[in-house]
Structure formats: structure tokens, C-alpha cells
Amino acid sequence: MFVTRCFHREKTMASIHPLKAIAIVLATLALTFTSSAAKAVSLIRDPDIEHALNRAAAPVLAAAGLGGNVQVLVVNDRSLNAFVIDNNHIFIHLGMLLRMDTPEMFQAVVAHEAAHITNGHISRRITNMGAAQTAAGLGLALAAAAAAATGNANAGVGIALGTTATAERRFLAHTRAEEVAADQTGVRYMSRAGVDPQGAVDVHEIFRGQEALNTSRQDPYMRSHPLTRDRIRTMKSYAAAHADKAKPTDPDVAYWYARARAKLAAFTLSPGWTLNRLGESPTQDIRLMREAAARHRLSQFNAALTAINSAIKLRPEDAFYYELKGQILLENRRFNDAVSAYRKSAALAPRNALCLASLGRALLAADRPREALDALEKSRNRDFRNGLMLRDLGAAYARTGNNGMAALSAAERYALQGRLKDAGVLAKRASGLLPTGSRGWRRAEDILRQAERAEKK
């Protein structure tokens, strides 16, 4: 059973180690809370958090020559880890973000993972895998690259589907030589961006002594990023050599990084913990946002609404505070009011796929499926890997009488979860209902071929 007041969510597979769960991670599922003891692996898809982290990462990514081509995403896992598996995404665990107190530590991790991309480590490992089976998530990563290259989100769907559900752990494992190279390159990117490289040393210090632990007790980051005392000493020398180029912390970076961590903590730690520490908030609007989240989780609707409205008064053009207001209203069954809040959010961030998806969800709840369809199609065109959006899109198609596209949306959602047998059944149905040669028909045929290929393996 789901707890109803936590980010945006969809059930995911359970009991899968994060290093073996790329399929689930890249399927862009949402944060899940269950009543069982099983551990769910998913992404935390929240427009405010993603925007904030990517704003904080921007200077380092620009220094690496990656610009806006790389997106930082949060993995719903309390262990310490960060990794890359394609050239377009950097994944950081929730536990890692909660442990990194300064924006410089976060930027150090981003710089290090960016270095793995620019140094060609990812492409080499893909080549080295040869004919080995890859994860569904790896397929999705390649799909993202294909879509970015063509500017067409549909272009990569065929690559995304039909791969197996388990990744080989060695794909994520870096050699010590790669790690040393990424350390050096990452510090150079930090220096170029004017970021204090001491942040990189501070990150290394988190893992000091872990090499002496049994492998099963080490954090995933330690297992995938071999760390030694020699590397720590070398990192300190790198940092010392570049320290003179460091500038004071950028206030914009500090604000957005603090905001991302504040919202993550407010929705993942206990509400009481959050409320007892409101005074530690760096700005008044972040304090009010934290209070709104905590009150919402405690079912204190009026107090939550008062807090988020006060935050909006301080930042009246902030799309993501309106998005949180929409969530509070929607999850308290104030559907039309939620539509108004989400519509304002989408107007302020018209290209944000998650804001558009939220608007579509609220319109469905308000029994306005045709309007919902418009918002959800726009969301899909910007991010076709959002499983919760695809679920809502399928419902909108069904409620407007388009059963072919409803079946296709469900097929795509199942395929993104690695459920290719189910995806194939629905894709076959969609293919029979949609006009031959149409875009939807071609997408259905693509899924069907991949499902049939997977069944033969």
C-alpha cells in the first residue's frame, strides 16, 4: 500500500541492488514508499529537485564542455553512490546528497562523473561488453543518446526496448586508472569553474577507511569507484595546486543546492525532524517550503497550504512552489484548485515535462480528460521515459475513446519497466487498432518486434 503524500510515485521492482538495477533506475519511475520491508529501487522525479540540482551542477558541466547535455537525476537509495552509464545522465543516490553538506562537494561529484564521460570511459566499457546481455536501463540510456542526437524523442525507442532486466556489475565498475584520471580531470573542471577543489577532498574523506571493510559492508560508491589512501593523498595535492583559482561560493549555486537537499530531506526524513529544524533553513522561502512538505505529510492541510502560499508570496514567479501547492491540493482531493496551481506552474515552466505531467494528472482527476491529453502529450514529447506520465496518458486516451493509443501508452510503460511480454501483448493490440503507417502504429510495431526478439532469446 502506498503512502499518499510523497513526491510523485509508481511501484517499482523490489529487492534489487542498485548496482544491478539500471533497468529500473533509467525507466524513470517515481519515488515509492511501501508497507513491506522490501527495498524499492527507483528515481526521485521531482521538478523542483531536478531543476535545483541541475542549476547547481551547471557551472561544472559547462567547464567540462557538456553544457545542457547532461541531466543530474536522484536515485531513491540511502546508500552512498554516484555513477554514469551514458553520456547524458549523472545519477546520484539520495544518501549521497544528504551526506554532502556543501555545494562544492556536490559539484566535485558532478565534475568527477563528468570526467568519466569526457574521458571516454563509458563508451569504452560499452564496447568492452561485446555481446554480453545489457540491461533494459542501458537500452534506455542509449535511447536517450539517440533521441538527443536526432532531436526526436521517438527515435530512440527501438534501442530502449528488448534488452534484459539485469546489468552486469562490471559495467559500473571503474578501474583505478580510470579513477585517478577522473580525479585529475574533475579537479581541472572545478578549477575552470572557479569551484573550491577542497570539495573533492571532502567527498573522499567520507569513504576513508572503507577499503578495510568486507565488500558486503562497503558503500556502493566504494565498490564501483576503487579508493585508496594514495588516491586521497593525490587528491589533496591536486586540490592544493588549484586552490588559488577558487572563488567564493556562488550564491545562486548555494541557494539551489540547499533547496534541493531541503526538499529531499523534508519528504524522506520524518516530518518531526523537519519541523524541529526549520530554523536551520538558509532562506525564509526554503523554510516555508520545508514546513509545507512536513505539514502535508502529517495531513495538516490548512497549515501546509498556508506555508506554501507564504513561500509563493516571497517568490511569485517560482513554478516549482506552485507545483508543490498543486500536489498538496491534489492529494487532498481539491481537484479544480489543483488544476489552477498546476496550470500556473506549467505556464511559468512551459518546457518542464514533469510540471506538464502533473497538470495532466490533475486534469484527469478533475474529469477533464481532453484537456489532460493535451498536457500529457506535451509532457511525453519532452520526456518519453516517465512511467507515471505514460500511465496517465493511457488513461486519458482511454477516456477520450482512443483505445489504440491507450494500449500503446501501456505497452511503452511496460517496456520501460522491462516487462516485455506484457508490452508485446499490448503493442499487438495497439497495432491492430491504429491506422497502418501512422506514428503510433510504427511505435507499436517497434515494441512488438523487440518483444518477439526478447522471447526468442
N, C-alpha and C positions, 0 to 999 in steps of 0.2 A: 504494500500500500504506500502511496506517495504522500509525503508531507507536502501540503499545497502551497507553501509560501517560501519558495526558494528559487531564485533565478528563473530560467526557462529550462524545461526538463523533458526528457524522454527516456524510457527504460533502456538500459544497456546490458550487455553480457556481464556476468559476474565471475569472480574468482580467476581473473586473468592478470598475470603480472604485467606491469606497464611496459616493460621492455619487449613483451610478446603480444602487445595489444595495439599495434599500429593501425590495424584494420578498424578498430573501434575508435581510436583517437581521431583518425582522419575522416571518419564518417560524419564528423561534425555533429555528433549527438550532444544533447544538453545535459547539464548537471542533474544527477539523480540522487535522491535520498530514498532508501528502502527501510523497511522494518526488520529485515533479516540481517544476519551477521555477514552475509556475503559482500564482498568488496566490488563495487561497480567502478568500471573504468570509463571515463567519458571526458569530453571537453566542457569547460565552463564557457558557454556562449552568452555573453552579456555585452550589449553595445557600448555601455559606459566604460567597462573594464578594458575591452579591446581597444577602444579609442584612446583611453588614457595610457595604456602600455605602449601603444604604437607611437603616441606623441613623445613619450619619454625615450623610446628607442630611436627616434628619427635622426638625431644628430650623429649617432654612431653608425647607423646604417648608411647615412649619406656619406660619411667619411670612408666607408667601405666600398662606395660606388654602387650600392644596392638601391638607394633611394626608396621609392614607394613600392618596390617589387617584392618585399618580404613582409609578411604579417606575423606578429607575435600572438600566439594562442596559449591558453592556460589549460593544463591537464588537471582534472579533478583527482589529485592524488596527494596525500600528505607527506610522502617521502620526498627526498631531495634529488631532483634530477632536472636536466635540460638537454635537449637534443635537436638535431635536424635530420630529416630523411629526404628532403628535396631542396630545391633552390628557392622555394617561395615561402617557407614557413619555419619559424623557430618556436619550439614547444618548450614551455617552462611549467614545471609542476607547481601546484598550489603551495605545497610545503616549502618549496624553494623561495617563492615570493614572500611568504610570511616570515622567513628567516632573514631575508636580505633587507636590512634596515635603511639603507641609503640608496638613492638613485644611482650612485656611482657603482655600487655592487651589481645592481640590475644591468646597467649599461656594460659592465665588464662581461657578464654572461652573454649578453647580446653580441658584443664585439667578438668574443671567443667563438660562439656558434656561427656568426657571420664569416669568421675566418675559415671555418671548415667549408663553407660554401665557396668562398673566393679562391681558396687553395685547391679546389678540385677534389676534395676528399669524398664528397658524396658521389660524384659521377664515377670515380674510380671504384668505389665499393659496389655501385650498381653493376659496373662492368665485371667486377670480380665474382659476383654472384652467379654469372653464367646462366645455366639452365635451371638453377635451383628455384624451387617454388617461392613466389613472393606473396606478401600479404595483400589482402584486399585494400588495406590502407596505403600500401606502396602504390598500388594501381591508382588510387585516388590522388596521391601526390603527383604521379606522372600526368594524370588528367589535368591537375591544376596547372602544371607547366605547359601542357599543350594548349589549354584554354587561354593562358596568358599570352602565349606566342601568337595565337590567331586572333585574339580579341573576341572569341566566340565561346561562351560557356558550354555550348553543346559539343564542341569539337573534341573534347577530351573524354566524353562519357564512355566511349568504347574502350578506351585504355583503362578506365576506372573499374570496369566490371569483369567478372570471370576469374579473378585471382583467388587463391586460397585464403583461409582465415587466419593462418599462423605465420608470423615472420620469424626468420632465423635470427637468433640473438646476435650473432656475429655481425649482422648488418649495422647495428647500432654501436658496436664496439670500435673504439678508435685505438690505433697503435700509439705507443709512447712517442714515436717520432712525429706522428700527426699532432699529438697534443702539444708537444714542445713548439712545433711550427705555428699552431693556432694560438698558443700563448703569446708568442712574439708578434705575430700579425695583429692579434686582438689589441695588444697594448699600443701598437702603432696606430690603429684606428682610434683608440681612445685619445691618444695624444693629438692626432689630427683634428679631433672634435673638441679639444680643449677640456677633456674629462680627466679628472684626477685618477691616475692608474693605481693609486692605493686601493681603489675599489676591487681591483683584481686580486690583490694580495689578501684582502679581507674575505673574499669568496673562498680562496684556497684554504684559509685558516679554519673555515667551517669544517673542512674534511681532514684536518690534521689528526694523525693517529689512526685513521680508518684502515690504512694498509695492513695494520697489525690484527684487524678483526677477521673472524671467519667470514668467508664470502657471503654466506647467507645473512650475516648481520650488517653488512655494508650497505650504505645507501646506493641506489641505482646509479647515481652520478659517478660514484667511485668505481663501480664495476665497468661502466661504459667509457669513463674518462680516467685512465690509469694515472694515479697521483703518487708522487714520491716526495721525500724531504728535499731531494735535489731539485725537483721542479719548483718547489716553494722557494728555495734559495734563489734559483734562477729568476723566478718571477719578481722577487724583491729587487734584484739587480736591474731588471727591465724597468720596473716602476721608478726606481731611483734615477735612472738615466733619462726618463721622460717627465719627471716631476716638475721641472721648471716651465713646462708648457701648459700646465694645468691652470684652468680658470676657476673662479668661484662657481658654485653650483648654479646652473641656470634656473631662475625662479619658476619658469614655465615647466621645466622638467620636474622640478621638485614638487610642484603642485599636482601634476597629473600622476606622478608615481605614488604620491601619498594618497591620492583619491582612489586609485586602483586598489591599493592594499587595504584602504579603509573599507571599501565596499566588499572586497573578498572576505575580510575578517567579519564584517557585520552579518554576512549571510552564511558563513561557515563555522564561526565560533558561537558560543552561547549568547543569546540576547542580553543576559545579565552581565556577562563580561563586557559587552559593548557599552551598555548603559553606564557601567561603573567607570568607564574610561573616556567618556565623551569630552572631558576637559583636556585630554591629550591631543585632540584634533588640531591640525595646523591652521585651519581656517574655519570660519563660522559656517559656511555653506557645507563643508565636509562634515562638520559636527552634526548639522541638521539632517544630512543625508543618512549618516550612521544611525541617528535616532529614529528616523523614519523606517529604516530597514528593521531595526530591533523591535520597534513597536508593532510593525506589521507582522513579524514572526510571532509575537505574543498575542496576536488577534486584537490589538488595541487600535481599531480602525480610525477613530476620530483623532487620537494622538498622532498616529502615523501620517494621516492626511494633513494635519496642522503643521507637522515638521517639514514635510516635503513642500508644502505650499510656501513656507517661510524660506526654504532654500531657493525656490523658484523666484521669489521676490528679490533675492540677492543676485541671481543670475537668470534674468527673464528670457534670455536667448539661448539657454542651455537645453539642447534637445534631449539630453540623457536624464535630466531631472524630470522632464515631462514624461519620459519613457517609464521611469520608476513610479511616477504618480499613476500612470496608466496601469501598471502592474498591480498596484495597491487597490485601485478601483475594480479592475477586472476580477481579481481573486476574492473580492468582497461582493461580486455579482452586481456591481453598478455598471452594467454593460455600456449604456449610452454615454455615461460620463467618461468611461474608459476610452471609448472611441474618440471623444473630443481631445483627451490628453494625448493619446497616441497619434492622432492626426496632427496635432501641434508639433509633436516630436518628429514625425516624418516630414513635415513642412520645413523644419529647421535643419534636418539632415536627410535631404531627399534621395541621396545615393546610398544611404546606410541600409543594407539588406536586412539586418536584424530589426531595425525600427519599422521597416515596411512589413516584415513578417508579424511583428506584434500588432500593428494596426489591422492586418488581415485577420488575425486571431480574434481580436475584439469585435470586428465587424461580423464574423461568423457567430460569435456568442450573442450578438445583438440581433441575430436573424436577418442579416443584410448580406447574403451570400454573393450577389453580383458585385457589390462594392468590394467585398472581401477578395473576390477573384482578381480584380484589378491590382490591388495592393500585393497580393501573394505572387502573381505573375511577375510583377516588377522585382520583387524580392528574389524570386528564382533566377531571373535573368542576371542578377548580380552575384548570387551565391547558390549554385545548384546543389551544394553538399550539406544543406541544413535539413536534417531528417524531420524535425518538428514542423518546419515550414512545409515540407512535402506532404506530411500527414494532413495539415490544414488545407493545403492546395487540393489534395484529393477530395476532401470533404466539400470544398467549395464547388469543384467540378460536379460532384455527385448531386449536390443540392440545386444546381442550375441545369441539370439534365444532360450533362456531357459525360456519359459513363465511360467512354473510351479514354478520355484524358484522366478521369478519376482512376481507372485501372493503371494507366501509365504512371501516374504520380506514385501510386502504391508500389508498383514494380520498381521504380527508381529508389524509393525509400528502402525496400527490402534489399535491393542490390548493394546500396551503400552500407548496409549492415552485414554484408557477406551472406545473406540468406538467398542464394542464387536459385535454389529450387523453387521457392515461393515467388521470387521475382520472375522466373521464367513462366510460371503459370499465369500470372497477371499480365505479363508482356504479351503472351499469346492472345489473351482476351482483348487487350488494347489493340493489337494489330488487326484483329477481326472486326473491330468496331470503328476504327479510324479510317479516313479516306486514304486509299493506297497512294503512296508517294508524298503525303503530307509530312511536315516536320515531325509531328507526333508519331506518325506511323514509322518513320525511319528510326526514331529513338526507340520505339518498342521493338522493332526488328533487331536493332543493335543489342539490346538487352537479351532478347531471345537467343540470338546466336551465341552470346557469351555464356548464357546459362546452359545451353546444349553442349558447348565445348567443355564447360566445367564438369558436366555429368559424365562425359566420356573419359575424363582423366582417372 
